[in-house]
Amino acid sequence: MRLAHWRELTVFGWFVLISAAGCAVGPDYHRPAAEVPPSWQPEAPWHEAEPSDAALKGNWWELFQDPALNPLVERALQTNQTLRVAAARLDQARSQVTVAKSSLYPDIGLQASAVRSKNSANRPLSAYATPNQSTVQNDFTVGPTVNYELDLFGRVRRQVEGFRAAAEQAAADFENTRLMLTAQLASDYFTLRELDAEIDVVNHSLDLERDALKFITSRHDLGFATGLDLAQQQALVQSSAAQLELLRLQRAQNEHAIATLLGTPAPGFSIRPTTAPAYLPALPLGLPSDLLQRRPDVASAERAMAAANARIGVARAAYFPTIQLTPLVPNIGWESAAVSSLFNAPSQLWAAGLSATQTLFDAGRTTANVHIAEEDYTAAVATYRQTVLSAMEEVENGITGLSSLDRAATQANASVESAQRAFDIANDRYKGGVAIYLDVLTAQQTLLGNQRQAVQIHGQQYLTAVFLVKALGGGWQELEAAGQRTPAGN
């Protein structure tokens, strides 16, 4: 074959390739709709949501204006092991895209060999009139190798599409891991601060109860108080001391959980107790389209659908032949018995070939693989819609939770004030001899219970605020600029 003929074959091959470039088996991906309640429908002009989970959300935890929380979060983002796993999975997924895309291009290599061989004189004759002779000779070859699969039916392109969607899913998973980490750390931190405040309340109450015990003891020694009064006060002091120990245990366990999030051994980690209140920011609420754009778990589920859809095309491509062009260009090389003449014109060689493989019978394997891929896509769609439903549920829980806790906090503060007045009155009446000590004990227990309840509700407000931040996808600066409504808060 002359070189001109080879050029004609090459041009024809490229023409076939380009003509079939737009043909890829399998369905093209379209994002399925998710049901949105009428109360969530945004005003016109409405636009279809596009995932923007990778957009910079900002350091949302700084809105709580707690100087001790900020360095903890920054440290966790640098040292948390779970986040490192997610980052490694993301890098791995991006590398898999590169591997898949490499199949769109020819594999080009260089081949060289040097062989010295001896033929047998007793080998079968190639011509009966000519006897065989034993020969010893060298064989030197060098030249490029090129292999390429003609992607006529889009198998490789669907693979690239699937791996690209998987990489985007890994990016969303990384963002979701980051959001979950920061939200968990903030929740544990505010739980720790709530325990600090509760410990302070019990400590203060225990000091008052011990002072009262001394007073009752002295009155008992003088014969002005009964043994029942003394025993009741001793029981109250012991009960409060037991509660204090349990609160300290909870605080230690919460501190250990924070250490684990920071990638630090728990025995060597501690956070200084404080009762200074943090700022509780007002959190604006976004439209459903904003929610779908901002939540990384929703974006991850959507990208999983795209990857599953691409796998349908890969499975269906098995119905069609696999065509290998080996090589795409002349396999130009040189072969000679001596190195000195290896690159002479007579030593030149070339070859070109085309092979096609078509499965004729596989006992239903290809059809089953297509069915597996289709059902995988069906499951991915259901997972996506369930994720959207869960997102809506979490946002609504955060909204109603903050509103209810705001009202509960107001009522709890009022109950503390009322309990304090009742205790003061009961104590004065007892000292004046017009009331029994049981009234004082009851008032003490009521006051302590109401104080602890108020502290717990205040802590729940911070936890619910963090929960709503997570439900909104993290951060809300853009929503705040849009002037969305704000839930009630302190």
C-alpha positions in Angstrom: 0.0 0.0 0.0 1.3 3.4 -1.0 1.5 6.3 1.5 -1.2 8.1 -0.6 -3.6 5.2 -0.1 -2.9 5.3 3.6 -3.7 9.0 3.7 -7.0 8.3 2.0 -7.8 5.6 4.6 -6.9 8.0 7.5 -9.1 10.8 6.1 -11.9 8.4 5.7 -11.5 7.1 9.3 -11.6 10.7 10.6 -14.7 11.4 8.6 -16.5 8.4 10.0 -15.4 9.4 13.5 -16.5 13.0 13.2 -19.8 12.0 11.6 -20.6 9.7 14.6 -19.3 12.0 17.3 -22.8 13.3 18.1 -24.2 9.8 18.5 -24.1 8.5 22.1 -26.4 5.7 23.2 -28.4 6.1 26.4 -30.7 8.9 27.6 -29.5 12.5 27.9 -29.7 13.7 31.5 -32.4 16.1 32.6 -32.9 17.0 36.2 -36.2 15.6 37.5 -38.6 18.0 39.3 -39.1 17.9 43.0 -42.5 18.7 44.5 -42.5 22.1 46.2 -45.4 23.1 48.5 -47.5 26.2 47.4 -46.4 28.2 50.4 -42.8 27.9 49.2 -43.4 29.0 45.7 -41.4 32.2 45.1 -42.7 35.3 43.5 -42.2 36.0 39.7 -39.9 36.2 38.0 -39.0 32.6 39.0 -35.9 30.8 37.7 -35.0 27.1 37.8 -32.5 26.4 40.6 -29.0 25.6 39.7 -26.8 23.9 42.4 -24.2 26.4 43.7 -23.1 24.4 46.7 -19.4 25.0 45.9 -19.9 28.8 46.2 -18.1 30.5 49.1 -20.4 30.6 52.0 -18.3 32.6 54.4 -17.4 31.9 58.0 -21.0 31.7 59.3 -20.0 30.8 62.8 -18.4 34.3 63.3 -22.0 35.7 63.4 -22.3 34.3 66.9 -19.5 36.7 67.9 -17.9 34.2 70.3 -14.1 34.7 70.3 -13.5 31.2 71.7 -15.5 29.4 69.0 -13.8 30.9 65.9 -10.3 29.4 66.5 -11.8 26.0 67.3 -13.6 25.9 64.0 -10.6 27.1 62.1 -8.5 24.4 63.8 -11.0 21.7 63.0 -11.0 22.6 59.3 -7.3 22.0 59.3 -7.0 18.9 61.4 -10.3 17.0 61.3 -9.6 13.5 60.0 -13.1 13.0 58.5 -12.7 16.1 56.4 -9.3 14.9 55.2 -11.0 11.7 54.0 -13.5 13.7 52.1 -10.7 15.8 50.5 -8.9 12.6 49.5 -12.1 11.2 47.9 -12.5 14.4 46.0 -9.0 14.4 44.6 -9.4 10.7 43.7 -12.7 11.5 41.9 -11.1 14.3 39.9 -8.2 12.0 38.9 -10.7 9.4 37.7 -12.1 12.0 35.4 -8.7 12.5 33.9 -8.3 8.7 33.5 -11.7 8.5 31.7 -11.0 11.4 29.4 -7.7 9.9 28.4 -9.7 7.2 26.5 -10.9 9.9 24.1 -7.4 10.3 22.8 -5.0 7.8 21.2 -2.5 5.9 23.3 0.9 6.7 21.8 4.1 4.8 22.8 7.5 3.9 21.6 8.6 0.3 21.1 12.1 -0.9 20.6 13.6 -4.4 20.7 16.9 -6.1 20.1 16.9 -9.9 19.5 19.7 -12.3 18.5 18.3 -15.7 17.4 19.3 -19.0 15.8 17.0 -20.9 13.4 16.9 -24.7 13.4 18.2 -26.5 10.4 15.7 -29.3 11.0 12.6 -27.0 10.9 9.8 -27.9 8.4 10.7 -27.0 4.8 9.2 -24.0 3.3 10.1 -25.3 -0.2 10.9 -28.9 -0.9 13.6 -28.2 -3.4 15.5 -26.0 -1.0 17.0 -27.5 2.1 17.0 -25.5 5.4 20.1 -24.0 6.9 20.7 -23.0 10.5 21.3 -19.3 10.7 22.3 -16.9 13.5 21.1 -13.3 13.1 20.3 -10.1 14.9 16.9 -8.3 14.7 16.7 -4.7 15.8 13.4 -2.8 15.7 12.3 0.6 16.8 9.2 2.7 16.1 6.0 4.3 17.6 2.8 2.5 18.6 -0.6 4.1 18.4 -3.9 2.5 19.6 -7.3 4.2 19.5 -10.9 3.1 20.1 -13.4 4.7 17.8 -16.1 5.9 20.1 -18.8 5.6 17.5 -21.6 4.8 20.0 -20.6 7.1 22.9 -19.4 4.5 25.4 -16.3 6.5 26.3 -18.2 9.8 26.3 -20.8 8.4 28.6 -18.0 7.2 30.9 -16.5 10.6 31.0 -19.9 12.1 31.7 -20.5 9.7 34.5 -17.0 10.3 36.1 -17.4 14.0 35.8 -20.8 13.9 37.6 -19.2 11.6 40.2 -16.4 14.2 40.7 -19.0 16.9 41.2 -20.8 14.7 43.6 -17.5 14.2 45.5 -17.1 18.0 45.6 -20.6 18.4 47.0 -19.9 15.6 49.6 -16.8 17.5 50.7 -18.8 20.7 51.1 -21.4 18.7 53.0 -18.7 17.1 55.3 -17.3 20.6 55.9 -20.8 21.9 56.8 -21.6 19.0 59.0 -18.2 19.3 60.8 -18.6 23.0 61.5 -22.2 22.6 62.6 -21.4 19.7 64.9 -18.5 21.6 66.4 -20.7 24.7 67.0 -23.4 22.5 68.5 -21.0 20.8 70.8 -19.5 24.1 71.8 -22.8 25.7 72.6 -23.9 22.6 74.5 -20.7 23.0 76.5 -21.5 26.7 77.2 -25.0 25.7 78.3 -23.6 23.2 80.7 -21.2 25.8 82.0 -24.2 28.1 82.7 -26.2 25.3 84.3 -23.2 24.3 86.5 -22.9 27.9 87.6 -26.7 27.9 88.5 -26.4 24.7 90.5 -23.2 25.9 92.1 -24.8 29.1 93.2 -27.9 27.3 94.5 -25.7 24.8 96.3 -23.8 27.6 98.1 -27.2 29.1 99.2 -28.4 25.7 100.3 -25.2 25.1 102.4 -25.6 28.5 104.0 -29.2 27.6 104.8 -28.0 24.2 106.2 -25.6 26.1 108.6 -28.5 28.3 109.6 -30.9 25.4 110.2 -28.1 23.5 112.1 -27.6 26.4 114.5 -31.4 26.8 115.0 -31.6 23.0 115.6 -28.8 23.2 118.2 -30.7 26.0 119.9 -34.0 24.1 119.8 -35.7 26.4 117.4 -35.7 23.9 114.4 -36.9 20.4 114.3 -34.8 17.4 113.2 -37.1 17.1 110.2 -36.1 20.5 109.1 -32.4 19.6 109.4 -32.8 16.3 107.6 -34.8 17.9 104.7 -32.1 20.5 104.2 -29.3 18.0 104.3 -31.1 15.9 101.6 -31.5 19.0 99.4 -27.8 19.8 99.7 -26.8 16.2 98.8 -29.3 16.1 95.9 -27.8 19.4 94.4 -24.3 18.0 94.9 -25.2 14.9 93.0 -26.7 16.9 90.2 -23.6 19.0 90.0 -21.4 15.9 89.6 -23.6 14.7 86.7 -23.4 18.0 85.0 -19.6 18.0 85.3 -19.5 14.5 83.8 -21.7 15.7 80.8 -19.4 18.7 80.3 -16.3 16.5 80.3 -17.8 14.1 77.7 -18.8 17.1 75.6 -15.3 18.5 75.8 -13.9 15.1 74.7 -16.2 15.1 71.7 -14.9 18.5 70.7 -11.3 17.2 71.0 -12.1 14.4 68.6 -13.6 16.8 66.1 -10.3 18.8 66.3 -8.2 15.7 65.7 -6.7 16.0 69.2 -6.4 13.3 71.9 -9.1 13.9 74.5 -6.8 13.6 77.6 -4.7 16.6 76.7 -7.6 18.9 75.6 -9.6 21.4 77.7 -11.8 24.5 77.3 -11.9 27.0 80.1 -15.5 27.3 81.6 -17.3 30.6 81.1 -20.8 31.9 81.5 -20.4 34.9 79.2 -23.4 34.7 76.8 -22.7 34.6 73.1 -24.6 36.7 70.6 -27.7 35.0 69.1 -27.9 36.3 65.5 -31.2 36.7 63.6 -31.2 34.2 60.7 -33.0 35.2 57.5 -34.8 32.5 55.5 -34.3 31.8 51.8 -36.6 30.7 49.0 -36.8 27.0 48.1 -34.7 27.6 45.0 -32.0 29.1 47.2 -32.2 26.1 49.5 -31.8 23.7 46.6 -28.8 25.7 45.3 -27.0 26.0 48.7 -27.4 22.6 50.3 -24.5 20.4 49.4 -26.4 17.2 50.2 -29.1 18.1 47.7 -26.4 18.9 45.1 -24.7 15.6 45.8 -28.0 13.6 45.3 -28.6 15.5 42.1 -25.1 14.7 40.8 -25.6 11.1 41.7 -28.6 11.0 39.4 -26.4 12.4 36.5 -23.8 9.7 37.1 -26.4 7.0 37.2 -27.9 8.3 34.0 -24.5 8.2 32.3 -24.0 4.6 33.4 -27.2 3.6 31.4 -25.5 4.8 28.3 -22.3 2.9 29.1 -24.4 -0.3 29.6 -26.3 0.1 26.4 -23.1 0.6 24.4 -22.4 -3.0 25.0 -25.1 -3.8 22.4 -22.9 -2.3 19.7 -19.5 -3.4 18.4 -16.2 -2.1 19.8 -14.0 -0.8 17.0 -10.3 -0.5 17.5 -8.1 1.4 15.0 -4.6 0.0 15.5 -2.9 2.3 14.8 -4.6 5.5 13.7 -1.5 6.7 11.8 1.1 4.4 10.1 3.0 2.3 12.5 6.2 3.8 11.1 9.3 2.0 12.3 12.5 0.5 11.3 13.9 -3.1 11.4 17.3 -4.3 10.5 19.8 -7.1 11.3 22.5 -4.4 12.1 22.3 -1.3 14.1 24.3 0.6 11.5 21.6 0.1 8.9 18.6 0.4 11.2 17.5 3.8 10.0 18.2 3.3 6.3 15.4 3.6 3.8 15.2 -0.2 3.1 14.8 -0.8 6.9 11.6 1.2 7.1 8.3 -0.6 7.8 4.7 0.3 8.6 1.4 -1.3 9.3 -2.2 -0.2 9.8 -5.2 -2.2 10.9 -8.8 -2.0 12.0 -10.6 -4.5 14.2 -14.2 -4.7 15.3 -15.6 -6.9 18.1 -19.4 -7.6 18.4 -20.9 -9.8 21.1 -23.4 -12.3 19.5 -24.5 -14.2 22.6 -24.0 -13.5 26.2 -27.0 -15.2 27.8 -28.7 -11.9 28.6 -25.8 -10.4 30.5 -25.9 -7.1 28.5 -29.6 -6.7 28.9 -29.3 -7.4 32.7 -26.6 -4.8 33.0 -28.8 -2.2 31.3 -31.6 -3.1 33.6 -29.3 -2.7 36.6 -28.2 0.7 35.4 -31.8 1.8 34.8 -32.9 0.7 38.3 -29.8 2.4 39.8 -31.0 5.6 38.2 -34.6 5.1 39.5 -33.1 4.7 43.0 -31.0 7.8 42.6 -34.1 9.8 41.6 -36.0 8.6 44.7 -33.0 9.4 46.8 -32.8 12.9 45.4 -36.5 13.6 46.0 -36.2 12.2 49.5 -33.2 14.5 50.2 -35.2 17.5 49.0 -38.1 16.5 51.3 -35.8 16.1 54.2 -34.3 19.6 53.5 -37.7 21.2 53.6 -38.5 19.4 56.8 -35.3 20.6 58.5 -35.9 24.2 57.4 -39.5 24.1 58.7 -38.3 22.5 62.0 -35.7 25.3 62.4 -38.2 28.0 61.7 -40.9 26.7 64.1 -38.2 25.7 66.6 -36.7 29.2 66.9 -40.1 30.8 67.1 -41.3 28.5 69.8 -38.0 28.7 71.8 -38.2 32.5 71.7 -41.6 32.4 73.4 -40.5 29.7 75.8 -37.5 31.8 76.8 -39.7 34.8 77.6 -41.9 32.6 79.8 -39.0 30.8 81.4 -37.4 34.2 82.4 -40.7 35.3 83.9 -41.0 32.0 85.8 -37.5 32.5 87.3 -38.5 35.9 88.6 -41.7 34.6 90.1 -39.9 31.6 91.7 -37.3 34.0 93.2 -40.0 36.2 94.7 -41.7 33.1 96.1 -38.4 31.8 97.7 -37.7 35.2 99.3 -41.2 35.4 100.7 -41.1 31.8 102.1 -37.6 32.3 103.6 -38.7 35.5 105.3 -41.9 33.9 106.6 -39.9 31.0 108.0 -37.4 33.3 109.7 -40.4 35.2 111.1 -41.8 32.0 112.5 -45.1 32.1 110.6 -44.3 29.3 108.1 -42.8 25.8 108.2 -39.5 25.0 106.6 -41.2 22.7 104.0 -42.4 25.9 102.3 -38.8 27.1 102.0 -37.6 23.8 100.6 -40.4 23.7 98.0 -39.6 27.3 96.9 -35.8 26.4 96.7 -36.4 23.4 94.5 -38.8 25.3 92.3 -36.4 28.2 91.9 -33.5 25.9 91.0 -35.7 23.9 88.5 -36.9 27.1 86.8 -33.3 28.5 86.6 -32.0 25.4 85.0 -34.9 25.3 82.6 -34.3 28.9 81.5 -30.6 28.0 80.9 -31.5 24.9 78.9 -34.0 26.8 76.8 -31.4 29.5 76.1 -28.9 26.7 75.1 -31.5 25.2 72.8 -31.9 28.5 71.0 -28.2 28.4 70.0 -28.5 24.7 69.0 -31.6 25.4 66.9 -29.9 28.4 65.3 -26.9 26.2 64.2 -29.4 23.5 63.0 -31.1 26.1 60.8 -27.8 27.3 59.5 -27.1 23.7 58.4 -30.6 23.4 57.0 -30.0 26.5 54.8 -26.7 25.1 53.5 -24.4 27.2 55.6 -24.1 31.0 55.7 -26.8 33.5 54.8 -25.1 36.7 53.8 -26.6 36.7 50.3 -30.1 36.0 51.7 -29.7 38.8 54.3 -29.0 41.2 51.5 -32.1 40.1 49.7 -34.2 41.2 52.7 -35.8 37.9 53.6 -38.0 37.6 56.7 -36.2 36.8 60.0 -37.4 34.4 62.8 -38.0 35.8 66.2 -35.0 35.8 68.5 -33.6 37.4 71.6 
